[in-house]
């Protein structure tokens, strides 16, 4: 048996083992056993993925909420830290920056200048002249937040002393 990394793309199975047209169909599903916990479902209506987290009662956890954050989503977010889309994103991305005085508070990258679909949003909270909280939100093609990364920064005088990061 070969590892996934050694297989041709056509030989790799999809991540999901269950398929539902929409949330109504997913929530109506039943007849699960304890061995089904952890199975992944694709919800076709919005392209979301769900993991079966309990069978009694049947409970689903969104893969990009409480159950799991995709490594690929976080890797993609890195392409934006600190200045916009790079490898793996189509050209034509468009950035809008909102300021409070001279300080940028929101930087939003859109798929185009039409500003219809967000790709990533960076929000900065300033304490005086120092950025103390920086929040990145990565969006999917439907505008749903896939991941939120929050940095909290502490200073010694004007110099960064430490930074803590939470990922949700």
N, C-alpha and C positions, 0 to 999 in steps of 0.2 A: 504494500500500500504506500502511495506517495503522499508527501506533505502537500498542502494546498499551494505553497509557494513554488513547488516544482511542477505543478499541473498547468496545462494549457487552460486559458480562460473558459473554453467551452466544456471543460471537464469538471468545473467547480460548481457545486450546487448552490442555490440561492440561500441567503441567510434565514429566510422564513420557511416554516413547514406548514403554516396555516394561511389561508387566504380568505378574506371577507370583502364583500362589495362596499360596506359602509359600517358605521358604528352600530347601527341597529342590528345588523347581521352578526357582528362580533359579539355584542352584548347578549344576544339571544342564544349563542352557542352554549352547549352543555355537554354532558356525558364525558367529562374529563376525569382522569385518575391522578393520583399523586405523582405518578411518573411523568405526567404531562407538564408539571410545573417547570417553568423556564422555556417552554416552547415559544417561538416567535411567530407572530401573525403580521401579515401585511394587510393594511386596510386600504383598498384600492381608491376609495373616494377622495382621499387627500394624500395618499402615499405615506402615511404614518406607519410606524412599526410599534408593536405592542408585545409585551412579554406576559405570559400567564404567570401570575404570582401566587395565586391561591385557587384551590378547587372547591373549598367549602367555607364561605360562598365563593363562586367564580369571581375572581378579581384580576383585572388587567392593569399593568403599569406601563405608561408610555416610555419608550426607550430613551427619549430625550428629556425626560423629566426626572422621576425619582429612581428608576431602575438602573439605567445605564446611560452614559454619555459616550457617543461614538468617538473613537480615537480619530477617525478621519475628519470629523467636524472640528475637533480641536486643532488638528494639523492644518486644516484649511484656515482657521482663525489666525494661526501664526503668520500666514501670508499677509495679513493686514496689520500686524503689530510691527511697526508703528505707522506705516504710511501707505496703506491701500493695497489693492489686489495685485497679485503677481502670478506666478506659475499656476496653471490650472483654471484660470478665469478668463472669460472672453474679453477682448479689448472693447473699449467704449464705456467702461465704468465711469461714473460721475460722482464727484464728492461735493457735499454741501456742508459748510461750517457755520455754526451759530456761535456768537460771542456774547460774553457779559463784560462790557468794557473792552479791554484789550485781550482778555483771556478766552480761548476757545472752550466752550462747555459741551457742545455736541458736534461730532463729526460723523456724517452719515454717507456711506458709499451706496450708490444705487447701480443697477445694471446698466442704466443709460441716463442721458440728460432729461428724459421724460419723467424721471423720479417716481416711477410707479412701483418698482420692486426694490426693497432694501436688501443689501448683501450683509452689511455689518454696520453697527453703530457704536461709537465710542463716546462715552459721557464722562466728563472730568469735573470733579468737585474741587474747588480751590479754597484754601485757607490762607488768606492774604495772597502772597505771590507764589505759594507752593501748592502743587497738585497733591491732594491727600487721599482721594479716592478716584480710581479709574475703572470704569465698567465697560466691557466689550460684550455686545450681543450679536450673535451670528444667526442669520435667518435662512430658512429654506426657500425654495422657489414659490411657495404659497404664502410667504410672509410670516410663518410661524417661527418663533425663537427656538433654535436648536441647542444653543449653549450660551451660558452667561459666565463670563470670567470677571471677577472683581479683585482688584489690587488695592490694598490699603497701605499707604506709605507713611512712615515716620521719619522725622528729620532730627539731625543734630546741627542746630544753627540752620544754614542754608543747604547743608549736604544730606543726601539720603542716608539714613542710618540702617533702615531695614524695610522690608516689604513682605506682606503676607498676601497669599492668593487663595481665593475660593473659586471652585468651579461647580456650577449647577446647571 
